[in-house]
Each structure stands twice: as structure tokens, then as C-alpha cells.
Amino acid sequence: MLPKEAPKLEELLIQSETLPWREKSLKGISEKMLWRDEQTGASIALIKFAEGAGIPQPHYHASNQFMFCLKGNYEYTSTGVTLTAGSFYCNPKGNVHGPAIAHAETVVIEIYDGPHYPEKPAWYTDEQDAR
């Protein structure tokens, strides 16, 4: 039994195949937002990178970033760290990484335990893309 002051927890089931991809303002990147906590900024999303797409500049995040690669080949070019199907990647809060490029169409599950960025990166023109 949970204490009465515990937050209300509800089950959530999403069939991700039925969700449309939302194109981000950075060409070749799209997402399916699966869950977001509006209070903390934490989120879980599917992110798709078209072949040749990626993040153009080094950057860091305002929280811990976790990615699990479902398919593809996604490389952080400054370090050579490459995600392929079955790879798990953890990037701690404040760690500078990137730029990155998809050498093939890539789909990852991306999880943040808080807000994505301390401020909207210059490569996004839509504020929603940096959430």
C-alpha cells in the first residue's frame, strides 16, 4: 500500500506504430513522444534520424540522457562512439558531446530524467524541438 501523500500512478499503454512521426525543425530528424512529465521535463521518445541527418554542433544536456538504438548507425564524430542496433548509450548531465551523424536511417529510444537542454540550441527553430 502506498502512503496517501504518494503521487497517483496510472498505467499507460501506447501502440507506437499508430503514432505519426513529428518532424523536427532540424531536417531529417523526427520523433514520437511516448511520455513526458511536464513538471520535471523528463521524457521518453522514439527519435528517427534519416541517413545523413544528425546534430551539427557539440552540446550538452541539462539532465542525464539515455539512448537505446533499435536500428541504424549513429556516430558521435568527435569521439567515434557509434550506436548500432542493441547499443545502450548513457550521456551524463553536463557532458559535452557531438556533433553526430546517422550513417544509415537510425531509430533510438531516447530518455531524459529531466529537461533536455539548458536553453534551446541554435539548430532548432521550434521551441518544442528542444523539450
N, C-alpha and C positions, 0 to 999 in steps of 0.2 A: 504494500500500500504506500502510495506517495504522500508526503506531507501536504497539507492543504494549501501551503504557500507555493508549492511547486508549479511551474508553468503547465498549462494544459497541453498535452501532447496528442496529436492526431496523426493517424496513418495517412500516407499519401501514395497513390499509385498512378504513374503516368506511363502511357504507352508512347515512348519517344518516336516511334515510326510514324505516328499520326500528327506529330507537331511539325509545323513548317520551319524551315531554316530561316532565320532572320539575318539578312545581310548587314554586316557592319560597315562603317564608313571607310574602312581600310580595305581596298579592293582584294577580293579573293578570300576573305575571312567571314564566316557566318557562325551563328550559334543557335542552340536550342536550350533556353534556360529551363532547368529542371526544378530548381528550388532556390529561394533567396530569403534570407532573414533581413527584413528592412531595417530592423533596429541595429544590427551589428554589421551589416554589409556582407556577411558570409553567404557563399553561393556554391551551387553545383550546376555545371552546364556541360553540354556537348559542344565542342568547338571544331569546326571544319576549316582546314586550310587547303585551298586549291594548290595544285602544283605550281611552284614559283612564288607563292604568297608567303608572307611572314611579317615579323615585326622588324622595322627598319633600323632601330637605334638601341643602344644599351639603355637599360631602365631597371627600376626596382619596384617592389610592391610594398604596400602598407600593411600586409599580413602575409602569412605563410601560404605558399602556392603549392598545390599537389596536382600532378597530371598522370593519367594512365592512358597510354596510347592503345587505341583499338585497332588502328591500321595506319600504314603510311611510313614516312621517313621525314622526320622534322629535326633539323640541326641548329644548335646554338653555335654560330660560326666562329665566335671568338675563342671558344674552348673546345669545339669539336664534339661536345656532348650531343648524342643523337638518339632520339626516341624512335623506336620501331614497335611493331605490334607486340604487346605484352610488357613493354617497358613501363616502370613506375619512376616518376621524377618528383623530387621534393626540392623546392627553392625557398630557403628561409627568408622571412621578413627582412627587408633592407639590403639583401644581397643583389648586387648589380649583375645582370646577365643580359644576353642578346648582343647584337642582333641575331635573328633566327630566320630560317627559310625552310619551306617544305619542298623536298626533292621529289615528292610524289603526293597525290592527294592524301591528306592526313586527317584523322578524326581522333580527338582525345576527350577524355572526361577531365574537366578542369574544376578543381575545388579550391576555394579560398576560405580561410577561417575568420575572415574579417573583410574590410574594404580592399578593392583591388589596388588602387593607386593613391598616393598622397594627393595628387592633382591630375587632371585629365592630360594624358600625353598629347603632344602636338600632332601625332599621326592620326588621331581621331577627331573628326569634326562634330560628331554627335556625342553629347554628354552620356547618353545611355550606353555607349560602347565601352566606357571606362568604368562602369559599375560592376 
